[in-house]
């Protein structure tokens, strides 16, 4: 007598399927046991492995992983943000300095053109 039991391995499931199952559990759409019966997954340990590997939740401590950052990790993240902001500030200062130099150069060119061609280029508007 033959049975229809087929032993599956982790390689039998695609990554997108594993991620879908993890998402359904984490969003509360299905429980672990419901996932087992719905998709025919043979072992609860398979789902536990997927949750640990692909999930956004620390199932051992029942807390979101994003909340478990150590003070050292937070400091490193802030230091990286500071470096990025310093680069952005330096770039902005460089562009401002360049714009100032352009304005001075254009003023000099206008002065030279007015003097060379003896024509007024700038309008002399008087304040009201």
N, CA, C and O atoms as CSV, one atom per row, in Angstrom:
chain,resi,resn,atom,element,x,y,z
A,1,UNK,N,N,0.842,-1.174,0.000
A,1,UNK,CA,C,0.000,0.000,0.000
A,1,UNK,C,C,0.890,1.242,0.000
A,1,UNK,O,O,1.773,1.379,0.847
A,2,UNK,N,N,0.651,2.156,-0.967
A,2,UNK,CA,C,1.440,3.367,-1.103
A,2,UNK,C,C,0.733,4.534,-0.435
A,2,UNK,O,O,-0.495,4.617,-0.437
A,3,UNK,N,N,1.534,5.443,0.142
A,3,UNK,CA,C,0.964,6.670,0.693
A,3,UNK,C,C,1.383,7.845,-0.186
A,3,UNK,O,O,2.360,7.757,-0.929
A,4,UNK,N,N,0.649,8.927,-0.096
A,4,UNK,CA,C,0.947,10.120,-0.898
A,4,UNK,C,C,1.910,11.065,-0.184
A,4,UNK,O,O,2.097,12.200,-0.622
A,5,UNK,N,N,2.510,10.618,0.889
A,5,UNK,CA,C,3.410,11.452,1.663
A,5,UNK,C,C,4.705,11.680,0.893
A,5,UNK,O,O,5.382,10.735,0.486
A,6,UNK,N,N,5.036,12.962,0.702
A,6,UNK,CA,C,6.277,13.317,0.025
A,6,UNK,C,C,7.060,14.213,0.967
A,6,UNK,O,O,6.581,15.269,1.378
A,7,UNK,N,N,8.254,13.788,1.300
A,7,UNK,CA,C,9.085,14.587,2.198
A,7,UNK,C,C,9.639,15.770,1.420
A,7,UNK,O,O,10.222,15.608,0.348
A,8,UNK,N,N,9.447,16.967,1.979
A,8,UNK,CA,C,9.927,18.181,1.335
A,8,UNK,C,C,11.116,18.734,2.105
A,8,UNK,O,O,11.287,18.475,3.296
A,9,UNK,N,N,11.928,19.501,1.394
A,9,UNK,CA,C,13.059,20.182,2.030
A,9,UNK,C,C,12.886,21.688,1.854
A,9,UNK,O,O,11.983,22.141,1.150
A,10,UNK,N,N,13.761,22.457,2.501
A,10,UNK,CA,C,13.704,23.916,2.388
A,10,UNK,C,C,13.846,24.373,0.934
A,10,UNK,O,O,13.306,25.411,0.551
A,11,UNK,N,N,14.565,23.605,0.137
A,11,UNK,CA,C,14.794,23.976,-1.263
A,11,UNK,C,C,13.541,23.814,-2.116
A,11,UNK,O,O,13.474,24.333,-3.230
A,12,UNK,N,N,12.544,23.092,-1.590
A,12,UNK,CA,C,11.307,22.886,-2.356
A,12,UNK,C,C,10.410,24.126,-2.346
A,12,UNK,O,O,9.460,24.204,-3.125
A,13,UNK,N,N,10.700,25.089,-1.479
A,13,UNK,CA,C,9.878,26.286,-1.360
A,13,UNK,C,C,10.650,27.484,-1.911
A,13,UNK,O,O,11.831,27.661,-1.614
A,14,UNK,N,N,9.978,28.298,-2.711
A,14,UNK,CA,C,10.647,29.484,-3.257
A,14,UNK,C,C,10.766,30.559,-2.179
A,14,UNK,O,O,10.026,30.561,-1.196
A,15,UNK,N,N,11.702,31.461,-2.384
A,15,UNK,CA,C,11.897,32.552,-1.438
A,15,UNK,C,C,10.633,33.412,-1.356
A,15,UNK,O,O,10.233,33.823,-0.266
A,16,UNK,N,N,10.012,33.681,-2.491
A,16,UNK,CA,C,8.803,34.516,-2.471
A,16,UNK,C,C,7.682,33.833,-1.679
A,16,UNK,O,O,6.910,34.511,-1.002
A,17,UNK,N,N,7.585,32.513,-1.756
A,17,UNK,CA,C,6.574,31.793,-0.991
A,17,UNK,C,C,6.863,31.907,0.504
A,17,UNK,O,O,5.962,32.160,1.304
A,18,UNK,N,N,8.132,31.718,0.870
A,18,UNK,CA,C,8.517,31.820,2.281
A,18,UNK,C,C,8.201,33.205,2.827
A,18,UNK,O,O,7.669,33.337,3.929
A,19,UNK,N,N,8.533,34.246,2.047
A,19,UNK,CA,C,8.272,35.619,2.478
A,19,UNK,C,C,6.773,35.888,2.605
A,19,UNK,O,O,6.337,36.604,3.506
A,20,UNK,N,N,6.004,35.318,1.709
A,20,UNK,CA,C,4.545,35.486,1.766
A,20,UNK,C,C,3.983,34.855,3.041
A,20,UNK,O,O,3.148,35.457,3.715
A,21,UNK,N,N,4.432,33.666,3.366
A,21,UNK,CA,C,3.973,32.970,4.572
A,21,UNK,C,C,4.347,33.775,5.815
A,21,UNK,O,O,3.520,33.958,6.708
A,22,UNK,N,N,5.583,34.254,5.877
A,22,UNK,CA,C,6.041,35.052,7.026
A,22,UNK,C,C,5.192,36.312,7.151
A,22,UNK,O,O,4.785,36.687,8.250
A,23,UNK,N,N,4.929,36.960,6.030
A,23,UNK,CA,C,4.133,38.190,6.055
A,23,UNK,C,C,2.714,37.914,6.561
A,23,UNK,O,O,2.184,38.686,7.360
A,24,UNK,N,N,2.103,36.837,6.110
A,24,UNK,CA,C,0.752,36.496,6.556
A,24,UNK,C,C,0.701,36.258,8.062
A,24,UNK,O,O,-0.259,36.650,8.726
A,25,UNK,N,N,1.723,35.624,8.589
A,25,UNK,CA,C,1.757,35.361,10.035
A,25,UNK,C,C,1.989,36.666,10.800
A,25,UNK,O,O,1.297,36.945,11.779
A,26,UNK,N,N,2.958,37.458,10.355
A,26,UNK,CA,C,3.289,38.681,11.077
A,26,UNK,C,C,2.167,39.714,11.026
A,26,UNK,O,O,2.017,40.513,11.950
A,27,UNK,N,N,1.385,39.702,9.960
A,27,UNK,CA,C,0.269,40.640,9.859
A,27,UNK,C,C,-0.970,40.131,10.584
A,27,UNK,O,O,-1.979,40.831,10.670
A,28,UNK,N,N,-0.891,38.915,11.102
A,28,UNK,CA,C,-2.002,38.359,11.863
A,28,UNK,C,C,-3.116,37.778,11.002
A,28,UNK,O,O,-4.206,37.500,11.502
A,29,UNK,N,N,-2.854,37.596,9.728
A,29,UNK,CA,C,-3.866,37.025,8.836
A,29,UNK,C,C,-4.079,35.546,9.133
A,29,UNK,O,O,-5.208,35.056,9.092
A,30,UNK,N,N,-2.989,34.832,9.434
A,30,UNK,CA,C,-3.058,33.400,9.733
A,30,UNK,C,C,-2.166,33.087,10.932
A,30,UNK,O,O,-1.181,33.778,11.193
A,31,UNK,N,N,-2.530,32.042,11.645
A,31,UNK,CA,C,-1.666,31.545,12.711
A,31,UNK,C,C,-0.699,30.539,12.095
A,31,UNK,O,O,-0.836,30.167,10.930
A,32,UNK,N,N,0.272,30.106,12.881
A,32,UNK,CA,C,1.218,29.108,12.368
A,32,UNK,C,C,0.518,27.817,11.992
A,32,UNK,O,O,0.822,27.225,10.957
A,33,UNK,N,N,-0.417,27.374,12.820
A,33,UNK,CA,C,-1.116,26.116,12.513
A,33,UNK,C,C,-2.008,26.270,11.275
A,33,UNK,O,O,-2.153,25.324,10.500
A,34,UNK,N,N,-2.602,27.443,11.085
A,34,UNK,CA,C,-3.410,27.656,9.888
A,34,UNK,C,C,-2.556,27.626,8.630
A,34,UNK,O,O,-2.988,27.120,7.594
A,35,UNK,N,N,-1.338,28.169,8.717
A,35,UNK,CA,C,-0.413,28.134,7.585
A,35,UNK,C,C,-0.053,26.689,7.240
A,35,UNK,O,O,0.009,26.319,6.068
A,36,UNK,N,N,0.187,25.870,8.283
A,36,UNK,CA,C,0.526,24.466,8.050
A,36,UNK,C,C,-0.548,23.772,7.230
A,36,UNK,O,O,-0.250,23.092,6.248
A,37,UNK,N,N,-1.808,23.948,7.642
A,37,UNK,CA,C,-2.878,23.239,6.933
A,37,UNK,C,C,-3.199,23.881,5.589
A,37,UNK,O,O,-3.484,23.171,4.625
A,38,UNK,N,N,-3.159,25.211,5.505
A,38,UNK,CA,C,-3.502,25.894,4.248
A,38,UNK,C,C,-2.531,25.542,3.129
A,38,UNK,O,O,-2.949,25.269,2.004
A,39,UNK,N,N,-1.233,25.549,3.435
A,39,UNK,CA,C,-0.229,25.340,2.398
A,39,UNK,C,C,0.365,23.931,2.397
A,39,UNK,O,O,1.202,23.614,1.551
A,40,UNK,N,N,-0.055,23.093,3.326
A,40,UNK,CA,C,0.447,21.722,3.353
A,40,UNK,C,C,1.895,21.619,3.770
A,40,UNK,O,O,2.603,20.702,3.356
A,41,UNK,N,N,2.334,22.551,4.582
A,41,UNK,CA,C,3.707,22.492,5.085
A,41,UNK,C,C,3.727,21.443,6.187
A,41,UNK,O,O,2.845,21.419,7.045
A,42,UNK,N,N,4.726,20.583,6.162
A,42,UNK,CA,C,4.689,19.396,7.001
A,42,UNK,C,C,5.172,19.604,8.424
A,42,UNK,O,O,4.884,18.780,9.291
A,43,UNK,N,N,5.904,20.688,8.692
A,43,UNK,CA,C,6.467,20.826,10.030
A,43,UNK,C,C,6.398,22.265,10.524
A,43,UNK,O,O,6.638,23.210,9.772
A,44,UNK,N,N,6.070,22.407,11.776
A,44,UNK,CA,C,6.052,23.729,12.393
A,44,UNK,C,C,7.443,24.322,12.515
A,44,UNK,O,O,7.606,25.542,12.534
A,45,UNK,N,N,8.446,23.454,12.597
A,45,UNK,CA,C,9.817,23.956,12.707
A,45,UNK,C,C,10.237,24.660,11.415
A,45,UNK,O,O,11.073,25.564,11.440
A,46,UNK,N,N,9.663,24.248,10.303
A,46,UNK,CA,C,9.943,24.920,9.031
A,46,UNK,C,C,9.494,26.372,9.102
A,46,UNK,O,O,10.222,27.280,8.701
A,47,UNK,N,N,8.296,26.579,9.613
A,47,UNK,CA,C,7.760,27.933,9.725
A,47,UNK,C,C,8.557,28.748,10.736
A,47,UNK,O,O,8.834,29.925,10.506
A,48,UNK,N,N,8.926,28.126,11.856
A,48,UNK,CA,C,9.743,28.829,12.844
A,48,UNK,C,C,11.065,29.289,12.235
A,48,UNK,O,O,11.527,30.398,12.502
A,49,UNK,N,N,11.666,28.435,11.424
A,49,UNK,CA,C,12.922,28.771,10.759
A,49,UNK,C,C,12.728,29.970,9.835
A,49,UNK,O,O,13.550,30.887,9.820
A,50,UNK,N,N,11.643,29.962,9.067
A,50,UNK,CA,C,11.372,31.079,8.159
A,50,UNK,C,C,11.135,32.378,8.930
A,50,UNK,O,O,11.594,33.446,8.523
A,51,UNK,N,N,10.418,32.274,10.037
A,51,UNK,CA,C,10.137,33.472,10.835
A,51,UNK,C,C,11.428,34.067,11.397
A,51,UNK,O,O,11.610,35.284,11.400
A,52,UNK,N,N,12.317,33.201,11.868
A,52,UNK,CA,C,13.590,33.681,12.413
A,52,UNK,C,C,14.462,34.282,11.309
A,52,UNK,O,O,15.128,35.298,11.506
A,53,UNK,N,N,14.442,33.630,10.145
A,53,UNK,CA,C,15.335,34.030,9.061
A,53,UNK,C,C,14.822,35.236,8.282
A,53,UNK,O,O,15.614,36.104,7.912
A,54,UNK,N,N,13.518,35.312,8.024
A,54,UNK,CA,C,12.976,36.337,7.140
A,54,UNK,C,C,12.041,37.326,7.831
A,54,UNK,O,O,11.637,38.319,7.226
A,55,UNK,N,N,11.695,37.067,9.088
A,55,UNK,CA,C,10.713,37.907,9.757
A,55,UNK,C,C,11.269,39.186,10.334
A,55,UNK,O,O,12.481,39.359,10.466
A,56,UNK,N,N,10.351,40.088,10.679
A,56,UNK,CA,C,10.710,41.364,11.293
A,56,UNK,C,C,10.403,41.349,12.782
A,56,UNK,O,O,10.208,42.405,13.385
A,57,UNK,N,N,10.359,40.195,13.364
A,57,UNK,CA,C,9.922,40.062,14.745
A,57,UNK,C,C,10.850,39.107,15.466
A,57,UNK,O,O,11.242,38.082,14.910
A,58,UNK,N,N,11.202,39.433,16.692
A,58,UNK,CA,C,12.034,38.552,17.512
A,58,UNK,C,C,11.090,37.604,18.257
A,58,UNK,O,O,10.525,37.967,19.289
A,59,UNK,N,N,10.926,36.414,17.739
A,59,UNK,CA,C,9.933,35.483,18.279
A,59,UNK,C,C,10.337,34.926,19.640
A,59,UNK,O,O,9.484,34.438,20.382
A,60,UNK,N,N,11.607,34.991,19.974
A,60,UNK,CA,C,12.031,34.504,21.288
A,60,UNK,C,C,11.578,35.461,22.388
A,60,UNK,O,O,11.093,35.028,23.434
A,61,UNK,N,N,11.737,36.762,22.147
A,61,UNK,CA,C,11.413,37.757,23.170
A,61,UNK,C,C,10.092,38.475,22.914
A,61,UNK,O,O,9.687,39.338,23.693
A,62,UNK,N,N,9.433,38.121,21.836
A,62,UNK,CA,C,8.149,38.718,21.461
A,62,UNK,C,C,8.237,40.242,21.332
A,62,UNK,O,O,7.346,40.960,21.785
A,63,UNK,N,N,9.313,40.729,20.713
A,63,UNK,CA,C,9.458,42.160,20.479
A,63,UNK,C,C,9.901,42.381,19.039
A,63,UNK,O,O,10.582,41.528,18.470
A,64,UNK,N,N,9.526,43.508,18.440
A,64,UNK,CA,C,10.012,43.797,17.083
A,64,UNK,C,C,11.528,43.942,17.083
A,64,UNK,O,O,12.105,44.510,18.010
A,65,UNK,N,N,12.168,43.424,16.038
A,65,UNK,CA,C,13.625,43.481,15.959
A,65,UNK,C,C,14.130,44.909,15.876
A,65,UNK,O,O,15.218,45.210,16.369
A,66,UNK,N,N,13.354,45.797,15.259
A,66,UNK,CA,C,13.815,47.168,15.091
A,66,UNK,C,C,13.960,47.879,16.429
A,66,UNK,O,O,14.645,48.900,16.503
A,67,UNK,N,N,13.335,47.370,17.488
A,67,UNK,CA,C,13.409,48.016,18.786
A,67,UNK,C,C,14.576,47.496,19.619
A,67,UNK,O,O,14.811,47.985,20.724
A,68,UNK,N,N,15.304,46.519,19.109
A,68,UNK,CA,C,16.347,45.893,19.916
A,68,UNK,C,C,17.735,46.455,19.627
A,68,UNK,O,O,18.735,45.784,19.883
A,69,UNK,N,N,17.809,47.671,19.099
A,69,UNK,CA,C,19.114,48.248,18.800
A,69,UNK,C,C,19.820,48.625,20.094
A,69,UNK,O,O,19.223,49.174,21.020
A,70,UNK,N,N,21.085,48.320,20.125
A,70,UNK,CA,C,21.884,48.659,21.302
A,70,UNK,C,C,22.280,50.133,21.225
A,70,UNK,O,O,22.227,50.731,20.150
A,71,UNK,N,N,22.670,50.712,22.334
A,71,UNK,CA,C,23.138,52.104,22.293
A,71,UNK,C,C,24.315,52.287,21.330
A,71,UNK,O,O,24.427,53.327,20.680
A,72,UNK,N,N,25.179,51.297,21.237
A,72,UNK,CA,C,26.315,51.380,20.320
A,72,UNK,C,C,25.845,51.443,18.872
A,72,UNK,O,O,26.394,52.199,18.071
A,73,UNK,N,N,24.811,50.635,18.529
A,73,UNK,CA,C,24.267,50.659,17.176
A,73,UNK,C,C,23.644,52.018,16.868
A,73,UNK,O,O,23.816,52.556,15.774
A,74,UNK,N,N,22.924,52.565,17.836
A,74,UNK,CA,C,22.313,53.879,17.642
A,74,UNK,C,C,23.379,54.944,17.433
A,74,UNK,O,O,23.226,55.821,16.583
A,75,UNK,N,N,24.461,54.871,18.208
A,75,UNK,CA,C,25.553,55.834,18.070
A,75,UNK,C,C,26.178,55.733,16.685
A,75,UNK,O,O,26.452,56.751,16.049
A,76,UNK,N,N,26.405,54.504,16.213
A,76,UNK,CA,C,26.985,54.321,14.880
A,76,UNK,C,C,26.070,54.895,13.797
A,76,UNK,O,O,26.542,55.543,12.862
A,77,UNK,N,N,24.757,54.657,13.923
A,77,UNK,CA,C,23.811,55.206,12.950
A,77,UNK,C,C,23.853,56.730,12.958
A,77,UNK,O,O,23.861,57.358,11.899
A,78,UNK,N,N,23.879,57.325,14.147
A,78,UNK,CA,C,23.922,58.783,14.247
A,78,UNK,C,C,25.221,59.350,13.698
A,78,UNK,O,O,25.226,60.411,13.073
A,79,UNK,N,N,26.330,58.638,13.933
A,79,UNK,CA,C,27.609,59.088,13.387
A,79,UNK,C,C,27.584,59.069,11.864
A,79,UNK,O,O,28.128,59.967,11.222
A,80,UNK,N,N,26.954,58.047,11.280
A,80,UNK,CA,C,26.831,57.982,9.820
A,80,UNK,C,C,25.972,59.133,9.300
A,80,UNK,O,O,26.276,59.719,8.261
A,81,UNK,N,N,24.904,59.454,10.020
A,81,UNK,CA,C,24.057,60.577,9.614
A,81,UNK,C,C,24.826,61.886,9.679
A,81,UNK,O,O,24.681,62.741,8.806
A,82,UNK,N,N,25.654,62.044,10.723
A,82,UNK,CA,C,26.467,63.255,10.864
A,82,UNK,C,C,27.428,63.382,9.687
A,82,UNK,O,O,27.574,64.463,9.116
A,83,UNK,N,N,28.087,62.276,9.322
A,83,UNK,CA,C,29.014,62.308,8.190
A,83,UNK,C,C,28.300,62.733,6.910
A,83,UNK,O,O,28.818,63.545,6.144
A,84,UNK,N,N,27.106,62.180,6.683
A,84,UNK,CA,C,26.337,62.525,5.493
A,84,UNK,C,C,25.960,64.007,5.503
A,84,UNK,O,O,26.086,64.687,4.485
A,85,UNK,N,N,25.502,64.502,6.641
A,85,UNK,CA,C,25.122,65.910,6.745
A,85,UNK,C,C,26.329,66.831,6.562
A,85,UNK,O,O,26.207,67.898,5.959
A,86,UNK,N,N,27.484,66.429,7.073
A,86,UNK,CA,C,28.693,67.233,6.884
A,86,UNK,C,C,29.078,67.300,5.410
A,86,UNK,O,O,29.494,68.352,4.925
A,87,UNK,N,N,28.941,66.182,4.693
A,87,UNK,CA,C,29.231,66.181,3.256
A,87,UNK,C,C,28.258,67.098,2.524
A,87,UNK,O,O,28.660,67.863,1.648
A,88,UNK,N,N,26.968,67.019,2.888
A,88,UNK,CA,C,25.964,67.855,2.239
A,88,UNK,C,C,26.226,69.331,2.530
A,88,UNK,O,O,26.060,70.174,1.648
A,89,UNK,N,N,26.633,69.650,3.753
A,89,UNK,CA,C,26.928,71.034,4.129
A,89,UNK,C,C,28.128,71.545,3.336
A,89,UNK,O,O,28.102,72.664,2.823
A,90,UNK,N,N,29.178,70.733,3.234
A,90,UNK,CA,C,30.366,71.136,2.494
A,90,UNK,C,C,30.021,71.397,1.030
A,90,UNK,O,O,30.509,72.355,0.430
A,91,UNK,N,N,29.184,70.548,0.468
A,91,UNK,CA,C,28.765,70.729,-0.932
A,91,UNK,C,C,27.972,72.020,-1.086
A,91,UNK,O,O,28.186,72.764,-2.043
A,92,UNK,N,N,27.059,72.295,-0.160
A,92,UNK,CA,C,26.259,73.517,-0.220
A,92,UNK,C,C,27.145,74.752,-0.088
A,92,UNK,O,O,26.944,75.740,-0.795
A,93,UNK,N,N,28.124,74.699,0.815
A,93,UNK,CA,C,29.051,75.822,0.978
A,93,UNK,C,C,29.873,76.037,-0.290
A,93,UNK,O,O,30.109,77.174,-0.699
A,94,UNK,N,N,30.305,74.949,-0.904
A,94,UNK,CA,C,31.073,75.040,-2.148
A,94,UNK,C,C,30.230,75.707,-3.239
A,94,UNK,O,O,30.714,76.588,-3.950
A,95,UNK,N,N,28.977,75.287,-3.366
A,95,UNK,CA,C,28.113,75.864,-4.390
A,95,UNK,C,C,27.817,77.332,-4.112
A,95,UNK,O,O,27.749,78.134,-5.043
A,96,UNK,N,N,27.641,77.694,-2.850
A,96,UNK,CA,C,27.394,79.093,-2.498
A,96,UNK,C,C,28.614,79.949,-2.824
A,96,UNK,O,O,28.478,81.049,-3.360
A,97,UNK,N,N,29.800,79.448,-2.503
A,97,UNK,CA,C,31.029,80.181,-2.813
A,97,UNK,C,C,31.194,80.351,-4.314
A,97,UNK,O,O,31.601,81.411,-4.790
A,98,UNK,N,N,30.880,79.314,-5.043
A,98,UNK,CA,C,30.976,79.360,-6.503
A,98,UNK,C,C,30.000,80.392,-7.074
A,98,UNK,O,O,30.344,81.147,-7.983
A,99,UNK,N,N,28.779,80.416,-6.529
A,99,UNK,CA,C,27.783,81.385,-6.985
A,99,UNK,C,C,28.239,82.811,-6.690
A,99,UNK,O,O,28.046,83.705,-7.513
A,100,UNK,N,N,28.843,83.029,-5.518
A,100,UNK,CA,C,29.363,84.355,-5.173
A,100,UNK,C,C,30.460,84.783,-6.158
A,100,UNK,O,O,30.492,85.931,-6.602
A,101,UNK,N,N,31.348,83.856,-6.489
A,101,UNK,CA,C,32.424,84.169,-7.438
A,101,UNK,C,C,31.861,84.499,-8.814
A,101,UNK,O,O,32.360,85.396,-9.493
A,102,UNK,N,N,30.824,83.779,-9.225
A,102,UNK,CA,C,30.189,84.063,-10.512
A,102,UNK,C,C,29.582,85.457,-10.513
A,102,UNK,O,O,29.722,86.199,-11.486
A,103,UNK,N,N,28.910,85.813,-9.430
A,103,UNK,CA,C,28.279,87.129,-9.338
A,103,UNK,C,C,29.335,88.227,-9.442
A,103,UNK,O,O,29.120,89.223,-10.132
A,104,UNK,N,N,30.470,88.058,-8.766
A,104,UNK,CA,C,31.558,89.035,-8.827
A,104,UNK,C,C,32.107,89.123,-10.246
A,104,UNK,O,O,32.351,90.217,-10.755
A,105,UNK,N,N,32.300,87.976,-10.879
A,105,UNK,CA,C,32.819,87.939,-12.241
A,105,UNK,C,C,31.866,88.629,-13.216
A,105,UNK,O,O,32.305,89.392,-14.077
A,106,UNK,N,N,30.566,88.366,-13.084
A,106,UNK,CA,C,29.596,89.014,-13.966
A,106,UNK,C,C,29.583,90.523,-13.765
A,106,UNK,O,O,29.481,91.277,-14.733
A,107,UNK,N,N,29.685,90.967,-12.518
A,107,UNK,CA,C,29.748,92.407,-12.244
A,107,UNK,C,C,30.976,93.030,-12.919
A,107,UNK,O,O,30.898,94.111,-13.503
A,108,UNK,N,N,32.111,92.325,-12.826
A,108,UNK,CA,C,33.333,92.833,-13.453
A,108,UNK,C,C,33.176,92.898,-14.975
A,108,UNK,O,O,33.635,93.846,-15.613
A,109,UNK,N,N,32.522,91.880,-15.551
A,109,UNK,CA,C,32.321,91.875,-17.007
A,109,UNK,C,C,31.406,93.022,-17.435
A,109,UNK,O,O,31.645,93.658,-18.462
A,110,UNK,N,N,30.380,93.280,-16.667
A,110,UNK,CA,C,29.473,94.384,-16.997
A,110,UNK,C,C,30.207,95.713,-16.878
A,110,UNK,O,O,30.082,96.577,-17.745
A,111,UNK,N,N,30.980,95.876,-15.794
A,111,UNK,CA,C,31.769,97.103,-15.633
A,111,UNK,C,C,32.702,97.307,-16.826
A,111,UNK,O,O,32.803,98.408,-17.367
A,112,UNK,N,N,33.374,96.244,-17.225
A,112,UNK,CA,C,34.307,96.321,-18.348
A,112,UNK,C,C,33.576,96.663,-19.647
A,112,UNK,O,O,34.034,97.504,-20.420
A,113,UNK,N,N,32.434,96.004,-19.882
A,113,UNK,CA,C,31.665,96.270,-21.101
A,113,UNK,C,C,31.153,97.709,-21.121
A,113,UNK,O,O,31.196,98.363,-22.163
A,114,UNK,N,N,30.665,98.214,-19.973
A,114,UNK,CA,C,30.184,99.607,-19.919
A,114,UNK,C,C,31.330,100.583,-20.223
A,114,UNK,O,O,31.147,101.573,-20.931
A,115,UNK,N,N,32.490,100.288,-19.681
A,115,UNK,CA,C,33.646,101.165,-19.872
A,115,UNK,C,C,34.164,101.076,-21.313
A,115,UNK,O,O,34.449,102.094,-21.943
A,116,UNK,N,N,34.281,99.839,-21.826
A,116,UNK,CA,C,34.857,99.614,-23.167
A,116,UNK,C,C,33.961,100.173,-24.266
A,116,UNK,O,O,34.444,100.813,-25.200
A,117,UNK,N,N,32.643,99.930,-24.152
A,117,UNK,CA,C,31.732,100.349,-25.217
A,117,UNK,C,C,31.008,101.663,-24.898
A,117,UNK,O,O,30.223,102.161,-25.705
A,118,UNK,N,N,31.280,102.211,-23.725
A,118,UNK,CA,C,30.718,103.489,-23.306
A,118,UNK,C,C,29.185,103.502,-23.408
A,118,UNK,O,O,28.579,104.460,-23.886
A,119,UNK,N,N,28.582,102.389,-22.935
A,119,UNK,CA,C,27.117,102.321,-22.900
A,119,UNK,C,C,26.674,101.853,-21.520
A,119,UNK,O,O,27.325,101.007,-20.906
A,120,UNK,N,N,25.566,102.402,-21.036
A,120,UNK,CA,C,25.067,101.946,-19.729
A,120,UNK,C,C,24.305,100.625,-19.876
A,120,UNK,O,O,23.315,100.553,-20.604
A,121,UNK,N,N,24.755,99.615,-19.204
A,121,UNK,CA,C,24.084,98.308,-19.247
A,121,UNK,C,C,23.161,98.149,-18.050
A,121,UNK,O,O,22.050,97.634,-18.177
A,122,UNK,N,N,23.616,98.586,-16.907
A,122,UNK,CA,C,22.787,98.503,-15.695
A,122,UNK,C,C,21.785,99.637,-15.701
A,122,UNK,O,O,22.078,100.752,-16.132
A,123,UNK,N,N,20.608,99.327,-15.217
A,123,UNK,CA,C,19.597,100.367,-15.072
A,123,UNK,C,C,19.800,101.034,-13.718
A,123,UNK,O,O,20.025,100.360,-12.713
A,124,UNK,N,N,19.723,102.303,-13.698
A,124,UNK,CA,C,19.830,103.051,-12.457
A,124,UNK,C,C,18.434,103.382,-11.980
A,124,UNK,O,O,17.897,104.450,-12.272
A,125,UNK,N,N,17.857,102.459,-11.248
A,125,UNK,CA,C,16.527,102.732,-10.717
A,125,UNK,C,C,16.660,103.315,-9.320
A,125,UNK,O,O,17.408,102.811,-8.482
A,126,UNK,N,N,15.919,104.384,-9.094
A,126,UNK,CA,C,15.996,105.064,-7.810
A,126,UNK,C,C,14.924,104.499,-6.881
A,126,UNK,O,O,13.812,104.214,-7.325
A,127,UNK,N,N,15.239,104.337,-5.626
A,127,UNK,CA,C,14.232,103.847,-4.689
A,127,UNK,C,C,13.121,104.885,-4.507
A,127,UNK,O,O,13.374,106.090,-4.525
A,128,UNK,N,N,11.926,104.415,-4.338
A,128,UNK,CA,C,10.767,105.313,-4.187
A,128,UNK,C,C,10.615,105.809,-2.791
A,128,UNK,O,O,9.691,106.570,-2.503
